[in-house]
C-alpha cells in the first residue's frame, strides 16, 4: 500500500522536512544533518532494479557509514561501507543512487 522502496523518499520535501506520509524526517544526500545509526538509507532505482532499495545505517564515522541490507543482489554484500564527506557544511554519501536518509525522532 506504500509503493516501492524508492517511494519512501519524497523528492518534493526540503532537506530536514517531516514526511507526514512516512512519519519520518527526511534528509537529502547533501544534508546539513549527518547520517545517524538507525537511519533508513534510500536508493533510487536503476535499469536492473527500477524499484529502488532501502538499507539501515548501522555505523557512522566522520568519513564513512556502514549499512546492513537484505536482498542486495547476487554480487553485493549484506554489509557495506560508503564514503561520507563534509563539504561546505553538507554531508554527502559517495554513491550516485542514494537519494537520502530517513529518521524517526
N, C-alpha and C positions, 0 to 999 in steps of 0.2 A: 504493500500500500504506500510505500515511501519512495519507490523508484530504485535506481541502481546506485552503486557505490559513489559515483561522481556526483549524484544529485544530493548527497549530504552537504556539499559545498554550494552556497548560493552566491554566484558571482555578482549579483546586484547589490549585495551588502558591502558597506565600508569596512575597512580594517577595524578589528576590535568590536564590531557590532554584535548585538544579540540576535540570534535567529529564533524567532518565536516558533517557527515550524519544527525546529530540532531541539529547542530548549537548551541551546548551547551558544557560547560565544565563539565567534569565528575570526580567524586571523589569516591575512593574506601571506603567501610566500613572499617575503619582503615586508615584514611587520615590525613595528616598534616593540612588540611583545615577543620575547624569546620563547621558543617552544618549551614545554614542561613535560615531565614524566606523567603519563596517563592521558595526554592529549591524543586525539584521533588525527592521524595524518591522512589527507585525501588526495588521491592521484586522479588526474584526468584520464580519459580513455585514449586508446590508440588503435591502430589498424588491426592488431591482433586481439585486442580486448576493448571494445567500444564502451564498456560499462564502467570503467574506472576501477579503483581499488581503494580499500581502507586498511590502515595498519595502526598499531598502537605504539606510541613513543615510550620506550622502556628505559632509556638512559639519555642524559643530556650533559655535555661538557661545553666549554667555550668554543670548541672548533668542530664538534660533530654531535649527531644524535644516533642512537641505536633504535631500530624499530623491530617489533615482532609482528609477524603476519601469518595468515593462514592462506593456503591456495596461491602461493606466489608464482606458480608456473613451473614447468619441468626443469628449467635451468637456473632457478633462483633459490636462495636460501630462505628459511623461515625467520632468520635473524640477520639483519644487515646494518651497516653504519653508513650514514650520509653526511657529507661535509656540511658544516654550518659556518656562515660568515657574518660578521657585523660590519656593514658598510653604511656610512652616513646615518647612523642611528637606527638602521633597519636590519633585522635578522633574516637571512636568506639561506634556504637549503639548496644545495647544488644538485638539482635534478629538474630537468625541464618539464616534467609532467606533474610535479607537485603543485596543487592548487593552493593549499594552505592547511591549517590545523584547526581543530575544534576543541573547546574546553568547557567542562562543567564547572561553574564557580559557585 
